[in-house]
Every structure is written in structure tokens, then in C-alpha cells.
Amino acid sequence: MKRFIFIFSILVLANSCMESREEKLELVKQKGMEAVKELHETMRSNLKKAIKERGTEGAIDFCYSKAEEFTKQVSEKVGFRIKRTSLKYRNENDKPDALDREVLTTLEEKFKKTGKLPDYLIRRVTINGKEFYVFYKPIQVKKPCLKCHGDVSKMDPEIVKAIKEHYPADKAVNYKEGDFRGVIRVDIPADKLN
Ligand code: HEC
């Protein structure tokens, strides 16, 4: 009987641990997706405004001067650090760190093999002694992106020139529609999940 109670308690304990882990991951997913949505909406509405007001020039201007600023604004609004990164990055400030590189490489290999990308990916890490859940949302290239990330020989020369001027070491061109472009990363401190 004693042994039975012992095993039973272990099972209950293990089960509740698993449940709380799953609950945490579900919360990370919710918060991550919310942050990504907020970033998309902010970018889209502001880019639209820039194009409406100042055409292609406005769009280019928006991207090199405002994309970073809006990412920071959204980070502050949702309360988590948000970053866009890629193995072929344009902006030096978007350069992947070691964790990003591992995730980007894993996703790229998966995409090459299966032609598919997961909806999202979560890594649990310690950064400067603090525990984080890092949420990654893969991004694919859509048709409108090709204007600034497509085949250079087919891009508007004005755009090519502007990009070269601002990002002489640009790696983010010659993509095709559907390609894996990179990720949006959201750092969620573990203590914010309780
Ligand atoms: C009008 C030009 C333009 C269009 C259209 C455009 N981008 Fe960009 N993109 C840029 C510029 C300029 C940067 C670098 C500035 C920044 O955002 O930090 C950039 C940066 C990025 C980054 C951050 C990583 C990096 O390379 O620095 C991602 C991810 C990205 N673009 C994805 C996309 C996707 C996906 C689309 C289509 C939905 C798209 N872009 C459409 C100009 C554009």
C-alpha cells in the first residue's frame, strides 16, 4: 500500500509539472504571437502611409529610417524585447547572435528538406543569469517584398541605389517569393509568466 501511494504521488507530481510546463509554453506562444501581430500592424499601417504620402521614395525612406524605430516602439508597448533577424541581413543591427544563428540554421535546413516552416519555435535560455523564453516566428518572402529584397537586375534602379547607399554590405537581396527570409524574435522573461 505504501509503495502504491509513493508511485501514485510521483505520477501526480510528474503530471502537474508537465501541465505547468505546457501551460507556460502556451502562454509564451500567446504573448509571442501578440507581439508579432502588433509589429506587423504597426509596420504595415506606417509603410502604407509613407507610400501614400511620398511614393516609392517614401517607402525606402520609411524602411531605412523608421523600421528600427517602430520595432523599438512596439517592444516598449508590449513590454518585451523584439528583434528581426536573418542569416542574410541588411541592417547590421539585425545581425543574428549565437542563439539566432542556431535557430535560423535549423529552420533553413528544415525548409530545404521539407519545403515547410513551423508556425513558431520556442527556446528556453539563461541570459545574464536571467531565465527567458525566446519566441521565434519564421517569415517568408511575399510578392511585395521583392521590390526591395528580390532579383537585383529586376528591381527599380532607384531602390537598388538607395539600398546600396545605406547598406553597402547588404545581404538581403535575390530572394524569391516563398523563400525563408528570417525570423521575428520576442524575448519573454520567465518571471513574467507567473
Ligand atoms: C521599400 C523597401 C522594402 C520592402 C518593400 C520590404 N523591405 Fe524588408 N527591409 C528593407 C530595409 C531597407 C531593411 C533594413 C532596415 C531595417 O528594417 O532594419 C529591411 C529589413 C528587413 C528585415 C530585417 C532583417 C534585415 O535584413 O536587416 C526583414 C526580416 C525584412 N526586411 C523582411 C521583409 C519582408 C518579409 C518584406 C515583405 C513583406 C519586406 N521586408 C519588404 C526594405 C524593404
Residues whose N, C-alpha, C, O or C-beta is under 5 A from the ligand:
A	BS01	HEC	A59 I60 C63 Y64 A67 E68 R84 T85 S86 K88 Y89 R90 N91 D94 I139 Q140 V141 K142 P144 C145 K147 C148 A172 R181 G182
